[in-house]
Structure formats: structure tokens, C-alpha cells
Amino acid sequence: MKKWVSLVMLVASVVGLAACGSSEKTTESAADKKTVVVGLDDTFVPMGFKDDDGTIVGFDVDLANAVFALTDTKVKFQPIDWSMKETELANGTIDMIWNGYTMNDERKKKVTFSDSYMKNTQVLVTKKSSGITTVDGMKGKILGAQEGSSGYNVFTKQADVLKDIVQDEDATLYASFNEAFIDLEHGRIDGLLVDNVYAGYYLKQAGTLSDYNIIETPYTQESFAVGVRKGDDKLAEKINEGLKTLKENGKYDEIVEKWFGDEATSK
């Protein structure tokens, strides 16, 4: 009996210590780290993606590097499954989500957001050969969207815009917009709901912009922001201070010009 009681007490002590360690981990701010980890979808042009050499580049990559360079903090960019981004953040696999991440009420329940640094809209992309030039033209047609994207979120929340009229009243979901554009090109879907910043850049780089319609939708304009672990206000404030400094010293505008030219929606 004494051995049994001792064993129970030992197990309880170990569990207690583990719980304390877990608590300490969740309350530690990533702002104090020498190297922070950014989670991103590495196919999301031009925000964060792999170039021909396999190097992760993009607007958000340059912006994150510039923000943390102000405090001599290194940045590691970690490709993740975009549909699992908040889970990766909560588990501590990454320290922030910085990749054209739209701020909305649903996500505010899961993460703490920085200030907004760019505006964005959701657009419908169709092939000109399809004859679909309006949102209403998608009636009975097949729509594509990225799984876990803000586009798919508004698609389900504002059902009267597209959900109620497309085939099966749902969208074909893709892990990345790259895959979705391939299916759109080959006629496996009739339209793609996608971020405006992605659509314009992707089609221009592919040299096929003239073959597609980029159609405005009634969805509300979005704001991109950085998502950090819920309650990590210290890291959010560090990012906010960095963004403010970059806007004041002109570095922010340099990065905008590099990736978007005169068509930026960031102001």
C-alpha cells in the first residue's frame, strides 16, 4: 500500500510539473526570442512563395524581415498547411501567421492581430472564353476556392452572393490557389474566388492576364494583418511599432513599389 501511495504521489508530481511547464510556455512572449518563426502558404504570390531557386520570397517576407531587422531579430519562414494555420500557431510550431492573413471576427477569437498593413478584396476569376463576366453568371456553374481561406469564409457567410447559385451550393476546395488555377485553365471549374492581390500578380507573371476576367464581387473589403498567439500583446505591439517605423522612414513604400508598383492597395 505504501508503495502504491508513493507511486501515485510521484505521478501527480510529474503531471503537476508538466502542467506548470505548459503554462509557462503559453505565457512566454515570442517578442523575446532571438529568432521568430513565421508560418505561411509558400504558394501565395506575391505575399510569400518559392521562387525558381526554391527560396521563399514575397511582399510579406520582405516586410517581416524589415520589421524584425529593427531589433536584430532573425526570421525563419515555415511553410504550413494553410487550413491548419491557427492550430500550428496555438501548438507553438510557429510564432505568427504573416501571409496575406485577413483579419475577421472569427479569427479574432483564435489569435491576437497586429494593426492592418494592407487592403484586399475577393474577386471572381473566369476564362474569357467561358462568357462569364458577372457574379450572376456563375449560376449552376462550378466554383473553386482555397480551403481555409478568407474567400471561402465569406462565401459561406454571405451565401446570397455566390453560394446559393453555384452548382451543389458549395465550392470545390484546393490546398493552394496554384492548383485551383490549373483546374480553371483546363475547364474543371468555371470560376475561382481568390484574393485580388494573388489573381493580378499570378496572371501577369503567367502572361495570361488577357485570357481571363477579374470580376469584382460584393464582398466587403478586407484588411491584412499579422496573427500572433492569443494574448501575446507584446509581440503584436513589437510588430506594430516596426510597421510604424517602416512607414515613417519610407522603407514600407519601397517594398510596396517593388511588389505591386502603382497598383498597390496598401495605403
N, C-alpha and C positions, 0 to 999 in steps of 0.2 A: 504494500500500500504506500509506504514512504517513497519507494522508487517511482511509483506511478504519479504521486503528487509532485515530486521533483521534476519529472518529465513534463507534466502539464505546465508547471511554472516556467520551465525553460522555453517551451514552445511559445508561451504567452509573451515572454520577454523578447524573443526573436521577432514575433509578429509586431510587438509594440515598437521595436527599433526600426523595423521596416516601414511601419506607418509613419514614424517621425521622419525618416529619410525621404519618403514620398512627399510628405507635406513640405519639407524644406525645398525639394526640387521644384514643386509647383509655384512656390512663392518667390523663388530666385528670379531676378530680372535678367533678361538676355542683354540688357543695356550694359551690363558689367563685363561681358565676355570680350576676349581679345579677337575672337573670330565668331561671326554670326552666320547662320545657315538660312538661306532664302529658298523657299520651295516654289517651283514654277513648272508650268507646262512648257517644255522646251520645243514645242512646235508652234507657239503662239506668236507669229510675226505681226508687227515688228517689236513687240514688247520684250520677248525673251525666247530665243530659238537657237538652234545649232547651225552655224554657217557651213560652208563646203568642207572646211577643215575639221569640223566636229567641235569647234569652240562655241560656247554659249555666249551670244551677243544680243544686243537689242536696246531699246529705249530704257526699259526698266532696269536692265543690267547696268547701263551707264549711269543711270540716276542713283541706283543703290550704291554703286561703287563711289560715286562722288559724295553722297551723303555721309558714308561711313569713313571716307578718307579724311574728313574734317576732324575726326577724333582718333585717327590712326588705328581704325578697326578694320580687320580683314573680312572679306565676304566670300562665302562659299555658296555656289548655286547648285541646288539639288533638284533634279527632275523628279516629279512625283505624278501619281495618278490624280488628275485634277478632280475627279469625283470624290476623292478621299482627302482633300486638302485640309479641311478643318480637323479631321481625325489625326492626320500627321502632325498638325500643329499642337493639338491637345496632348499627344503622346510624347512630345519633345523631340521628334525626329527632325523637325525644322523649327526655326525661331520666328519666322514670319512668312506670310504669303504676299509676294510682291510680283505681280504678273498680270496687269490689266484686271485687277480684282475689284469687282463692283461692290460698292457699299450699299447694303439694303437692310431693312428691319430684321429679316430672318437671320442674316449673318451676324448682325449686331448681338444676337443672343448667344453666339458661339465665340466671337472674337472681339478684341478691342481694336478699333480702327484709328489710323492716323488721320490727319487732315486730308481732304481731297487734293489731288495734284493734276487731274486731267478729266475732261468731259468725254462722254462716249454715247453713242446711240446704237440701237439694234436695227439692222437693215435686212431686207429680204433680197437675196441674190438669185437671179434666174438667168437661164440662157436666152439670148435674144431670139434664137430660133424657136423657142417654145411659145412665143407670143404672149407670155405672162408679163404684164407691165404694171400691175397693181396688186395690192394685197388681196382684194376680192377675186383676182384671177386664180388664186390658189384653191378655189372651191373644188372639192373632190380630188385634189392633187396630193402628191406625196411630199411632205416637208422633212427636212433634215435639221438637226441641232446637235450641239455638243452636250454630252452628259455632264451634269453638274454645273453648267454654265448659267450666267445671269439671263441669257437669252431664253433658255429652256424654262427658267424660273418664271419670267414674265409671260411666257407662252401659256403656262399652266394657270397663273394667277389672273391674267386678263384674257380669259377664254374667248370672249366675243371678237377679238381681233383676228385670230387665226385658228385656234384650237377647235372651235365649233364648226369650221368649214372644211378643214383638210381631211383627207382620207383617214378613216378609223379614229378621227378626233384625237390624234396623237402624232408625235414626230418620231422619225427614225433616228436613234441616238448613236453618236460616234464618240470614240475616245478622244479624237482630235479633229480640228477643222480641216486639216490636210486630207484625212480620209474622206470627210464629207464632200470636199471639193472634187475629189476623184470620182465619187459616185454621181455628183451633179454633172460633171463633164460627160460621163458615159450614160446619162439619162436614167440612172437607177432611182434618183429623186428628182422632183420638179423644181424645188426651191430650197434655199438654205437660209435659216435665220442665224445671223452671225454679227459679231461686233463690227461696227463701221471701220474702226482703225485696222482691223485684220483684213477685211474684204478689199479695201482700196489698195493696201500695200501688197497683198498676195497677188492680186490680179495684175497689178502693174509689173511686179517682178517676173511674173509668168509670161508677160507680153500678150495677155488675152483679155485685157480690160474692155476692148471694143466688142468682144463677143458676149458680154454679159450686161444685164441690167442690175443696177444697185438701187433698190426701191426703198424709199423712206417708209417707216411704219409709225403708227400712232403711239407706240410705247414711249413712256416717259424717258427723258434724257437721264443718263446715268453718270455717276461720279466714281472714278478710280481712286482707290486708297490702299494703304498697306494694312494688312491684318496681322496683329500680334496676339499672343496668348491672352485669353480673357483676364483682365486685371493687371496686365503688365503696362501700366501707365507710364512707367519710367522709360521704357523702350519707345513707346508711341511718342512721348514728348521729345526724345532724342531725335527721332526721325523728323518730327515737325520742325524742330529747331534747325536741322540740317536743310530741309526743304526751303525754309525761310531764308537762310543764308545764301543758298544757291540762286534763289530768285533775286536777291538783292545784289549779288556780285556778278550776275549775268551768265553764270555757268548753266543754269537751268535752260535759258533761252538758246544757248549753244547746242545743248543736247536735243531740244525740240527741233531746231533747224536741221540738225544732222539727220534725224529720222523722219520728220514729217514735212519739212520745208514750209511753204506758205499755207499748207492745208491743215495745220495743227488745230486741234480742238481743245487745247490745254489751258487756255487763259482763265 
